[in-house]
Amino acid sequence: MKGSTAAPRHTGHATADRTVLVLAASFAAMEGFDLAVYGVTVPSLLKDPALGANPAAAGSAGALVAVGMLLGAALSAALIRRFGSRALLFGGAALFSVGMLACAVAVSSFELFSAARFVVGVGLGIVLPTVTAYVADVSAPDRRARNVGLMMAGYAGGALMAPLLGAALLPLVSWHWMYVVGVLPALVLLPLAAKRLPESPVTPGHVAHSGSARSGSAPSRGDLLGLKLLLAPGVRLATVLFWVVSFCGLLLVFGISTWLPTIMQAAGYSLGSALLQTAAMWTGAGIGMVLGGRLADRVGVKPVVVGAFLAGTLSLLVMSTAPSLGVLFAAMFVSGLGFIGSQVLTNAFIVTRYPDHLRGPAIGWALSVGRLGAIAGPIIGGAVLASSLGVAFNFYVFAIPGVIGAALAAAVPVIRARRATQQHTTGSASDGVSVTAPATEAA
């Protein structure tokens, strides 16, 4: 029925729970694969004589993805209230798919490959905050964390496919085919999503079912690309803390996902074993996203985020002791649940803390500033590997931002953010802002 593609009401989310979540999770899966495939192929890239890559150059290429994601997330934050999340989502997915195709055909120049990864990063940076805000927009307030977690389980599933496919294909075929695989889903998903995904109910100019009033509001003059309200009194401290927590989380996600297979090879494991360990990490991440999102809707997002950071830190300390293979796989599982899950749940923390009109800019700017951590992570990992320090120091170095992330997540204020939300609602009733999520968020 044509009516099934109409935008859902802001308070009626049954349709979004199924159709929209499946499609949004599919976009997240593409993003997860395209991000994780680089770490999986780094050992093969370093062995390709035609590219002439070394660990320092590989670390820099990983950082270029993060630079692109910083730019993409900033573009999402600046443009989402002007063009809407649906259009940005499609544009970002198309862009990173083109970049993946360019990676696949980069046969003799690591500089060309690195430039293509930058393009991939811009597309990825647009998609992640946009799809997160979109899912939160079409979800009931008491299901936002759960639905964001379910959607991001698709991200973990896509990332999990990268090491599994790598373990199966890389012994037999060139690394180029891993990037070709990353392009194929877009050929099906983009046309399908264009037909089936409704517009977000808070998109500027969008007309809700319940009446003719606009559900979304365009950005006002002088709003500094969405930053003015995010840094206003009453919400400023929460915004800055979210930025630093995202910095720590993305440093861990990018640093560990980029270098984990190489670190484990340096520790004496085969490429196949190292890739399976990486798969265990992403399995833990996927389970952590689903269970963490459900738990967060019951007890509040903050304690779940803090616990995830601490669990990931503990898992790194266990890995540093060179445990038995069974314990190592268990630690890998917990590290995914902890570090990757904590970053995803931080995103859920952000979109449940802010009112509707700030949700998109808030998640976009948090992920944009956080990309500085994503830039630092691969560089730090490459520097430690290239040094004379032992393998265990890789785990020690990455444990530090885990502890910092937990402490700062615990410090994110509730009352001041709620007061600012209520103050804005009082002054801007026409924006259709709901304060249910911030008001009910557990400390």
Secondary structure, DSSP 8 states (H G I E B T S, - for coil): -GGGGS---SS--HHIIIIIHHHHHHHHHHHHHHHHHHHHHHHHHHH-TTTT--HHHHHHHHHHHHHHHHHHHHHHHHHHHHH-HHHHHHHHHHHHHHHHHHHHT--S-HHHHHHHHHHHHHHHHHHHHHHHHHHHHTS-GGGHHHHHHHHHHHHHHHHHHHHHHHHHHTTTS-THHHHHHHHHHHHHHHHHHHHH----TTSBT-B-TT-SSBSB----TT-GGGHHHHTSTTTHHHHHHHHHHHHHHHHHHHHHHHHHHHHHHHTT--HHHHHHHHHHHHHHHHHHHHHHHHHHHHH-HHHHHHHHHHHHHHHHHHHTT---HHHHHHHHHHHIIIIIHHHHHHHHHHHHHS-HHHHHHHHHHHHHHHHHHHHHHHHHHHHHHHSSS-THHHHHHHHHHHHHHHHHHHH--SHHHHHHHHHHHHH-GGG----HHHHH---
